[in-house]
Amino acid sequence: MTESDRPDNAVAVVGLALRVPGASDPGTFWANIVAGRVSLPAAREDRADPVDGPLVAGQIDRYERFDAELFGMTHAQAATTDPQHRVLTELTWEALEDAGLDTERDDGRVGVFVGCGPDDYLHHHVRRDDRVVRTQGTEQILFGNSRDYLATALSYRLGLTGPSMTVQTACSTSLVAVHQAVRSLLTYECDIAVAGGVTVFPVERPEYRWSEGGIYAPDGRCRAFTRGSGGTVPSGGAGVVVLRRSADLPQRGRTARAHIVGSAVNNDGADRMAMSAPSPRGQAEVIREALEVAGLAAEDIGYVEAHGTGTVLGDQVELAALAEVYGAATPGCAIGAVKPNVGHTDTAAGVVGLIKTVLALQQDTVPPVPAQPGDGPDAELGAARFFIPRQARPWSTTVPRRAAVSSFGLGGTNAHVILAPDADGPVAEGPGAAGGPEASDEPRVAVLTAATPQALRDRALDLATWLDGPGADTGLGDVLGTLWHGRRHLAHRAAIALPPDPEQAHAALRKGLREVAEGADLPPARPEPAVAVLLPGQGVRLSAADAPADRDPAFAADLTRLQDAVLRAGGPDLRDFRTWDGDDPRLLDTAVVQPLLFTLGLAHLWWLERRGIRPDTLLGHSIGELTAAAYAGVFDVEDAAAAVVRRGALMGEAPPGAMLAVPLDEAAARAITAGLPADLCGVNGPDAVVLGGDPDTVAEIERRCAERGLATTRLATSHAFHTRSMEQAAARFEEFLRVLPLSAPRTKVISNVSGAELTPEQATDPGYWAAQLRATVRLADGVRTLLAGPCDVVVGVGGSRSLTNPVRRAARDLGTARPPRIVDMLGGSGQDVTLARHTALAQLWAAGCAVDLAPPRPDRPAPLPRYPFADTRHWIDAPDTPSDHAGGTPPGSQETDPPAPDDTPAVPAAQPAPEASEIATAITEIWQDAFGGAPLAPEDNFFTLGGSSLQAAQLISVINDTLLLALVLGDLYEHSDLAAFIHRAEELAGERDDEELLRLLNEIEEVP
């Protein structure tokens, strides 16, 4: 359907997900449909004849499993929650991903319209476990089980802010929910809508019994519109669609799976034999109304996905209604039904039929109704244009390319929806999908996120496998755009920067994904992480690659601005730096190198800021501290350039000297230089110092170190900085600074002189900056100060790891509980500097920084692998007592609970310390029951574990009743760690008068 053909009231189906017998994703489901595959247990067991005893109903995968961590639920909450709520939550997540929507970042309001089957899990599992009821409380249990909270709990778990309501009309529930969603979109109550339904039998092998005159099939097969059909087959199932106003879709590219162009809902009223009987008049009226809403005629419809239960009365009434509205037209019209494939999924039946029809339109294929062993001839369909396809066939050459879907509820609520295909033609790739080389500094980064480290590894492996298989021909731009725009950004992250060449980019992506899949756990990203930036001093090797200005005009402009400021201050001409060779003698000239380091460092700080990274802390080495001070506002740019030029010139006029890195501590370094005119230039670590002096002195130090077997490294400098040779330069530098205005730093800067934070008094004192030129660089102390403060990410500016390695070592030596992520912004030797900078941005984003790496949004989301939900069983087993109607299966069924699988052993109870008091033991057990999961530790916090105010009230009540205490909510809020709460309870118990308590209890027992 082209945009010009699209009615104003059209609503696009942009995403979908489902679970039915035999399929847990739309692709497998469609393959089964096209193949005419029946996924019901009777078909799998090849039972075509009626049998005595119970028959097996349909069941879905993962009904007892759930990813609690992804949705912020404790293990105990997940186990207490109805599997229907849980399945619907995971399917909504999948459907939103299929739509390429991250509702946290999308501006639109998302409405929820869903329904579910009976809450039998509540009655037959949860409420029969007294321990669960006691620790969870009635209110919490109802939040996870009552139909009243099906939609609202889903909105809470996913953060959806549009209208949220549960719809319940029996078998037509989910298609009525779709109609309600369409109405809400068209009246602008919401901008995106989630609609669907779910029915889950909380048993591994749900069973039903056939009875004469009932609605269930005697042989476990549904034979809709077939003579001799004996009824339907109950089945678990669920489906969700994501809808948007068609008018809101982009004008170019295929952005929808199909469009809903009309829908209607009504009720049969009293015009029927009984409340459970259908009415042909009511069904015909709802069909006619939907056509009128769509502005279409009967001959425009080429396929009807019927309710098709396979019951004699139901099929006859439905065919009569279809014939009344659609039968008089001339083009052929196929009649289909999904229930012969997957059974009657009750509240999910309508949306499952809708999804089947959407896929059929999208694939331009009329889907078949499966032929089954024991089928009779097709029923009389009531109109010459009707036919039942038994083989898949091309749609556009067979019948009009419009479709309708019916769903009729027991109780008389009918729904009918009219669908039209999206625009004809191939799916358009998004901008950059072909992935040609780029002549810009815009990063190309593939991002992956997950709720846990294992899910991140699984997601990376799934994507790598997909890229080697079904996704091999998908445009790289579509993949990157879908990963960024169409997936929620979760705490555990990986990001892979890619080169501009398409072939190299694909190879790098596959390699990076495999590395993530095989990698170790990384800490989760932090919201607004504290970032520190390290700025190098002299001694690092510089090259033209450190100034990648050709692909970044803004960076080039910053460099030009700073180079011009250096020139105006009488400094060297750095404008042709990119043409210098690596052995250019100017790179050893102090008067040149210091201004060069200043311009490169400050330009990179501004570059980071443009990318969304504003440092919280700056630690510069020697000249790097002046660069940090300039960024922090101690100097303005012109004055900073003048100070740096003057400093470099003065230090360059000092006598020649040399500097030597030696693996010794301070005391040992002073001992080895005894009797020599040498100075301690810097302390980089507990056994890493830099010594300096005149060339002969340094040569003697080298000789002494060699005698002791110590490996030393000469630094690439022409002078001995931070030694006695710099005293005259320091004095003259102080005089120069006295005429410059100095301000207190606006950003935290760590002092080289003290190793502590630079104070406002130091920053504004010219004498400090003179001393900084001469004094020992206390880098090791500065690193300890850095790690002691808020520091989540450390960025090293420069091609050397001379500053980041001391941070790595210090974090390891100090045993930092959560060491910072360390990012070397310009990579290593020989690495493409642009790719290295993009890799740094990727690492910063993975750490939680607000880096905008957004690629163009694709016209249509790439069909990437689904989220790898945790395969964890969350279940409360029902008591081993027989029941005539158990577990949500039809009347007369028998429940068989699934055993806990071998790969998910029972979680042991929390174990208090051996010397723990009875109070500590009791409270620990109650907390463990309340939260579930791994055994609790004394430092575990009630709120970090996921506790709510409602849960707090229940916990206090249970503990007070168990231990006869008088704890109040404030005790838990003020002592929220388990150990602290136990201590508070023991304090109250110590204040209790047990004799008085026993006396009162005796009096109560004596009352007649």
Secondary structure as UniProt FT lines:
FT   HELIX           3..5
FT   TURN            8..9
FT   STRAND          11..20
FT   TURN            21..22
FT   HELIX           26..34
FT   TURN            35..36
FT   HELIX           41..44
FT   TURN            45..46
FT   STRAND          55..56
FT   TURN            61..64
FT   TURN            68..72
FT   HELIX           75..80
FT   HELIX           83..98
FT   TURN            99..100
FT   TURN            103..105
FT   STRAND          110..116
FT   HELIX           120..121
FT   HELIX           122..126
FT   TURN            127..128
FT   HELIX           130..136
FT   HELIX           138..143
FT   TURN            144..145
FT   HELIX           147..149
FT   HELIX           150..158
FT   STRAND          164..166
FT   HELIX           170..172
FT   HELIX           173..186
FT   TURN            187..188
FT   STRAND          192..199
FT   STRAND          207..208
FT   TURN            212..213
FT   TURN            218..219
FT   TURN            224..225
FT   TURN            227..228
FT   STRAND          234..235
FT   STRAND          237..245
FT   HELIX           246..248
FT   STRAND          258..267
FT   TURN            269..270
FT   TURN            275..276
FT   HELIX           280..294
FT   HELIX           298..300
FT   STRAND          303..305
FT   HELIX           312..326
FT   TURN            327..328
FT   STRAND          333..336
FT   HELIX           339..342
FT   HELIX           346..348
FT   HELIX           349..363
FT   STRAND          365..366
FT   TURN            373..374
FT   TURN            384..385
FT   STRAND          386..387
FT   STRAND          393..394
FT   TURN            396..398
FT   STRAND          403..408
FT   TURN            410..411
FT   STRAND          413..421
FT   TURN            431..434
FT   STRAND          445..450
FT   HELIX           453..468
FT   TURN            469..473
FT   HELIX           476..485
FT   STRAND          492..497
FT   HELIX           502..518
FT   STRAND          531..535
FT   TURN            538..539
FT   HELIX           544..546
FT   TURN            550..551
FT   HELIX           553..568
FT   TURN            569..570
FT   TURN            575..576
FT   HELIX           577..579
FT   TURN            582..583
FT   HELIX           585..588
FT   HELIX           590..610
FT   TURN            611..612
FT   STRAND          617..620
FT   HELIX           623..632
FT   HELIX           637..652
FT   STRAND          658..662
FT   HELIX           666..672
FT   TURN            673..675
FT   STRAND          679..685
FT   TURN            686..687
FT   STRAND          688..693
FT   HELIX           695..707
FT   TURN            708..709
FT   STRAND          713..714
FT   TURN            721..722
FT   HELIX           724..726
FT   HELIX           727..737
FT   TURN            738..739
FT   STRAND          748..750
FT   TURN            752..754
FT   HELIX           760..763
FT   HELIX           766..774
FT   HELIX           779..788
FT   STRAND          793..796
FT   TURN            802..803
FT   HELIX           804..814
FT   STRAND          821..824
FT   TURN            825..826
FT   TURN            829..830
FT   HELIX           833..847
FT   TURN            887..888
FT   TURN            891..892
FT   TURN            902..903
FT   TURN            914..915
FT   HELIX           918..931
FT   TURN            938..939
FT   TURN            942..946
FT   HELIX           949..963
FT   HELIX           969..974
FT   HELIX           978..991
FT   HELIX           994..1006
//
